[in-house]
C-alpha cells in the first residue's frame, strides 16, 4: 500500500507536536520508522479525518484531537518513529 506524502507529513507533525512550527526535514519524512507509522496510521487518518481538508496542519490537529481513539498499531508505530527521530 502506497502512503501519500501528506500522510507522512501528518504523522511526522503529530510526532513533533507541540513544536509544529518547526520545519519537517526530508530526512525525517524518508525515515523508515516514520514511513511505517504513516502506513500504520493510514486507516486512522481515513476513519477520523476523512472530511478534513488537507493542508495547514488540519490533519495533524485532527489526529491530535482523536489521539486517545487511535489504533494500538498507530500509537505504537508513532512512538517508535518518535524514538527513531530522537524526540
C-alpha positions in Angstrom: 0.0 0.0 0.0 1.5 3.3 -1.1 1.2 6.0 1.5 0.6 9.6 0.4 3.3 12.0 1.3 0.8 14.2 3.1 0.1 11.2 5.4 3.8 11.1 6.2 3.8 14.8 6.9 0.7 14.4 9.1 2.3 11.7 11.2 5.6 13.5 11.4 3.7 16.6 12.5 1.9 14.7 15.2 5.2 13.3 16.4 6.7 16.7 16.7 3.7 18.3 18.5 3.7 20.8 20.1 6.6 22.0 18.0 4.6 22.2 14.8 6.2 25.5 13.8 9.5 23.7 13.1 10.1 22.6 9.5 9.9 19.0 8.7 13.1 17.7 7.0 13.1 15.4 4.1 15.4 13.1 6.1 12.7 12.8 8.8 10.0 12.0 6.2 12.1 9.4 4.5 13.0 7.7 7.8 11.7 4.1 7.7 10.1 4.4 11.1 8.2 7.5 10.1 7.0 5.7 6.9 5.9 2.7 9.0 4.0 5.0 11.3 2.3 6.6 8.3 1.3 3.2 7.0 0.1 2.1 10.4 -2.0 5.2 10.8 -3.5 5.5 7.3 -6.7 3.8 8.4 -7.0 6.1 11.4 -6.5 9.1 9.2 -9.2 7.9 6.9 -11.5 7.0 9.9 -11.1 10.1 11.9 -10.1 12.8 9.4 -11.7 11.8 6.1 -13.7 15.1 6.0 -10.8 17.2 6.9 -9.2 19.3 4.2 -5.5 18.6 3.8 -3.1 21.4 4.4 -2.4 24.0 7.1 -1.9 21.3 9.7 -5.5 20.3 9.8 -4.9 16.6 9.5 -2.3 16.9 12.3 -4.8 18.7 14.5 -7.5 16.1 13.7 -5.2 13.2 14.7 -4.2 15.0 17.8 -7.9 15.6 18.7 -8.5 11.9 18.3 -5.3 10.6 19.8 -7.0 8.6 22.5 -9.1 6.7 19.9 -6.2 5.9 17.5 -5.5 2.2 16.9 -2.9 0.5 19.0 -0.8 -0.1 15.9 -0.8 3.5 15.0 0.1 4.6 18.5 2.9 2.1 18.8 4.3 3.0 15.4 4.2 6.7 16.3 6.2 6.0 19.5 8.8 4.0 17.5 9.1 6.8 15.0 9.4 9.4 17.7 12.2 7.4 19.2 13.9 6.9 15.9 13.9 10.6 15.4 15.3 11.2 18.8 12.4 13.2 20.1 
